[in-house]
Amino acid sequence: MVGGGGLEGPADFSEPVVSLRMADGSEVHRPLRDVRASHVTSAVPWRAARSVRGQRHYPGFYWCATTGGHVMHESRLELARLMLADFDRAVTAVAAQPFWLRFRDGGRVRRHVPDFFLVREDHSVLLVNVKPAGQAADPKVAEALEWPGRLALRHGWDYEVWTGADPVYLENVRFLAGYRRPWLVPAGCADAVLGLWRPGDTFGGLACRAAGACPPGGARPAVLRLLWEQRLAADLHRPLRGDSVLEAPGG
């Protein structure tokens, strides 16, 4: 490991090199074989979100319940993937634009900054690149996304090129994400509503029956909070409505 922006000795990148940017602005460079998840999650994004007049994509920051802070995204498609990661109970850490990867491949030095780095509760890692389906189908784009995946898999990380998901599911998760901030629904209210759930309950039925368990108007947000936390579950591949049946996870 070296810091300060330089590699010890000539950098021929015959083996993959990962560059990390730290919170104090310094840079750390490691061979990929020496990189661990904790190194990546302790760094800051390699590059900042950029916004210029006339650009087609929409960068921004998403408050992530998993990290308890803001995570950047560079497009609406990236935002969708980020929300799904935040909704995934198996994901325990999220990093955006996590590092700069360089590698000499086929006589040229390739360079790449992945979109997301996800750590799961079993300590496994998923490296994610996000591309619209039309672009991902382009042979040149597909080839540019193939080599980072090859290196990731060789290093023991999973790899994904994400092009989208069921739009109904995405819309439901986007709606539930509005209730992801824990201070919006008192924990005691959500717990009380969960205690009133019975097998076969519908969304509307439970919210109506639990009205007295929360402050006025609080029962419905509490049910939505329980769905976000996945302490209750519904078929999110169908539009979420008052007659949606609620189940216990795994039930």
C-alpha positions in Angstrom: 0.0 0.0 0.0 1.2 3.5 -0.8 -0.4 6.9 -0.3 0.0 10.4 -1.6 -1.0 9.7 -5.2 1.9 7.6 -6.4 2.8 4.0 -6.8 6.1 2.6 -5.6 8.2 1.9 -8.7 7.0 2.0 -12.3 3.3 1.5 -12.6 2.9 -0.9 -15.6 -0.5 -2.2 -14.3 0.4 -5.7 -15.3 -1.7 -6.6 -12.2 -4.9 -4.7 -11.4 -4.4 -1.6 -9.3 -7.2 0.0 -7.2 -6.9 3.7 -6.3 -8.9 5.0 -3.3 -9.6 8.6 -2.3 -9.7 9.2 1.4 -11.7 11.8 3.4 -8.6 14.0 3.9 -8.1 14.2 0.1 -5.1 11.8 0.0 -5.0 8.8 -2.4 -4.2 5.2 -1.6 -3.1 2.7 -4.2 -3.3 -1.0 -3.7 -3.0 -4.1 -5.9 -6.5 -5.5 -6.3 -5.4 -8.7 -4.6 -4.8 -6.7 -1.4 -8.1 -4.8 -1.4 -10.7 -5.7 1.2 -14.2 -4.4 1.6 -13.3 -2.3 4.6 -10.7 -0.4 2.6 -13.4 0.6 0.0 -16.1 1.5 2.5 -13.7 3.7 4.5 -12.9 5.8 1.4 -15.0 8.5 -0.2 -16.3 8.5 -3.8 -13.4 8.6 -6.3 -15.2 11.4 -8.3 -17.8 13.9 -7.4 -21.3 14.2 -9.0 -21.1 16.7 -11.8 -23.9 18.9 -13.1 -23.5 20.9 -16.2 -26.0 22.7 -18.4 -27.6 20.6 -21.1 -26.4 17.2 -19.7 -28.8 14.3 -20.2 -28.4 12.5 -17.0 -29.5 13.7 -13.5 -27.0 13.4 -10.7 -27.8 13.9 -7.1 -27.7 12.5 -3.6 -30.0 9.9 -2.0 -30.4 9.7 1.8 -29.6 6.0 2.4 -31.1 4.3 5.4 -28.5 1.5 5.2 -25.6 3.9 5.6 -27.4 6.7 7.6 -26.1 9.3 5.2 -26.2 10.6 1.6 -24.9 8.4 -1.3 -24.3 10.0 -4.7 -25.8 8.8 -8.0 -25.1 10.0 -11.5 -28.4 9.2 -13.2 -32.0 8.3 -12.5 -31.2 4.7 -13.4 -28.4 4.7 -10.8 -30.9 6.1 -8.3 -33.3 3.2 -9.0 -30.5 0.7 -8.4 -29.4 2.5 -5.2 -33.0 2.4 -3.8 -33.1 -1.3 -4.4 -29.8 -1.8 -2.6 -31.2 0.3 0.3 -34.3 -1.9 0.4 -32.3 -5.1 0.4 -32.0 -6.3 4.0 -28.9 -8.3 3.1 -27.0 -5.2 2.1 -25.1 -3.6 5.1 -22.9 -1.1 3.3 -23.1 1.0 0.1 -20.3 2.9 -1.6 -20.8 4.9 -4.8 -18.0 5.6 -7.4 -15.9 3.5 -5.0 -12.5 3.4 -6.7 -10.4 3.8 -9.8 -9.4 0.5 -11.3 -6.5 0.2 -13.8 -5.2 -2.8 -15.5 -3.0 -3.6 -18.6 -5.2 -5.9 -20.8 -4.3 -6.8 -24.3 -1.5 -4.3 -24.7 -3.4 -1.3 -23.4 -4.1 0.1 -19.9 -7.8 0.0 -19.2 -9.3 2.4 -16.7 -12.7 2.2 -14.9 -14.7 3.6 -12.0 -17.5 1.3 -11.0 -20.9 2.7 -10.0 -21.6 0.9 -6.7 -19.9 -1.3 -4.2 -22.3 -3.3 -2.0 -21.3 -5.3 1.1 -23.7 -8.0 2.3 -24.3 -9.2 5.9 -22.4 -12.4 5.0 -19.4 -10.2 4.1 -19.7 -11.0 0.4 -19.4 -8.1 -2.1 -21.3 -7.2 -5.2 -19.7 -4.7 -7.6 -22.4 -3.0 -9.7 -22.3 -1.1 -13.0 -25.5 0.5 -14.2 -26.3 1.0 -17.9 -29.5 1.4 -19.9 -30.4 -1.8 -21.7 -29.9 -0.3 -25.1 -26.3 0.8 -24.2 -25.4 -2.4 -22.5 -26.3 -4.3 -25.7 -23.8 -2.3 -27.7 -20.8 -4.6 -28.3 -18.3 -1.9 -27.4 -20.0 -1.0 -24.2 -20.5 -4.7 -23.3 -16.8 -5.3 -23.9 -15.8 -2.3 -21.7 -18.0 -3.7 -18.9 -16.7 -7.2 -19.2 -13.2 -6.8 -18.0 -14.0 -5.2 -14.6 -16.4 -8.1 -14.0 -13.7 -10.6 -14.9 -11.3 -9.0 -12.4 -14.0 -8.8 -9.7 -15.0 -12.4 -10.0 -11.3 -13.5 -9.9 -11.0 -11.5 -6.7 -14.0 -13.2 -5.1 -16.5 -10.4 -5.6 -19.8 -10.9 -7.4 -20.4 -8.6 -10.4 -23.6 -7.2 -11.9 -24.4 -5.1 -15.0 -27.8 -3.7 -14.0 -30.1 -2.4 -16.7 -33.4 -2.1 -14.9 -36.1 -4.1 -13.2 -39.9 -4.7 -13.2 -41.3 -1.1 -13.4 -44.2 -1.9 -11.0 -41.7 -3.3 -8.4 -39.5 -0.2 -8.8 -42.5 2.1 -8.4 -43.5 0.3 -5.2 -40.0 0.5 -3.7 -39.8 4.1 -4.7 -43.0 4.8 -2.9 -42.0 2.9 0.2 -38.7 4.7 0.2 -40.6 7.8 1.2 -41.0 6.1 4.6 -37.4 5.0 5.0 -36.3 7.8 7.5 -36.8 6.4 11.0 -37.8 9.7 12.5 -40.9 10.0 10.3 -42.8 7.2 12.1 -42.3 6.7 15.8 -40.9 3.2 16.5 -43.6 2.6 19.1 -46.3 3.3 16.6 -44.9 0.8 14.1 -44.4 -1.8 16.8 -48.0 -1.4 17.9 -49.4 -1.7 14.4 -47.3 -4.8 13.8 -48.7 -6.3 17.0 -52.2 -5.9 15.5 -51.4 -7.7 12.3 -53.3 -11.0 11.6 -52.9 -13.5 8.8 -55.0 -12.4 5.8 -55.0 -8.7 6.7 -55.0 -6.3 3.9 -53.1 -3.0 3.8 -56.3 -1.0 4.2 -57.8 -3.3 6.8 -54.8 -3.2 9.1 -54.4 0.6 8.7 -58.1 1.0 9.6 -58.1 -1.3 12.6 -54.8 0.1 13.9 -56.0 3.7 13.8 -56.3 4.0 17.5 -52.7 2.6 18.1 -51.0 5.7 16.6 -51.4 9.5 16.6 -54.1 10.7 14.2 -53.2 9.8 10.7 -50.3 7.7 11.8 -51.5 4.1 11.2 -51.1 4.2 7.4 -47.5 5.5 7.5 -46.7 2.9 10.1 -47.8 0.1 7.8 -45.7 1.6 5.0 -42.8 1.8 7.3 -43.2 -1.8 8.3 -43.2 -2.7 4.6 -40.0 -0.7 4.0 -38.4 -2.5 6.9 -39.8 -5.7 5.6 -41.3 -6.6 8.9 -44.4 -7.0 6.8 -44.4 -8.1 3.2 -46.7 -7.7 0.2 -46.5 -8.7 -3.5 -44.6 -5.7 -4.8 -44.8 -6.9 -8.3 -48.4 -5.7 -8.3 -49.6 -2.2 -7.6 -49.7 -1.6 -3.8 -53.3 -0.8 -2.9 -55.7 -1.0 0.0 -56.6 -4.6 -0.8 -53.0 -5.8 -1.0 -52.6 -8.7 1.3 -49.9 -8.3 4.0 -47.8 -11.3 5.1 -45.1 -12.0 7.6 -41.8 -12.2 5.8 -41.1 -15.8 5.0 -44.7 -16.7 5.6 
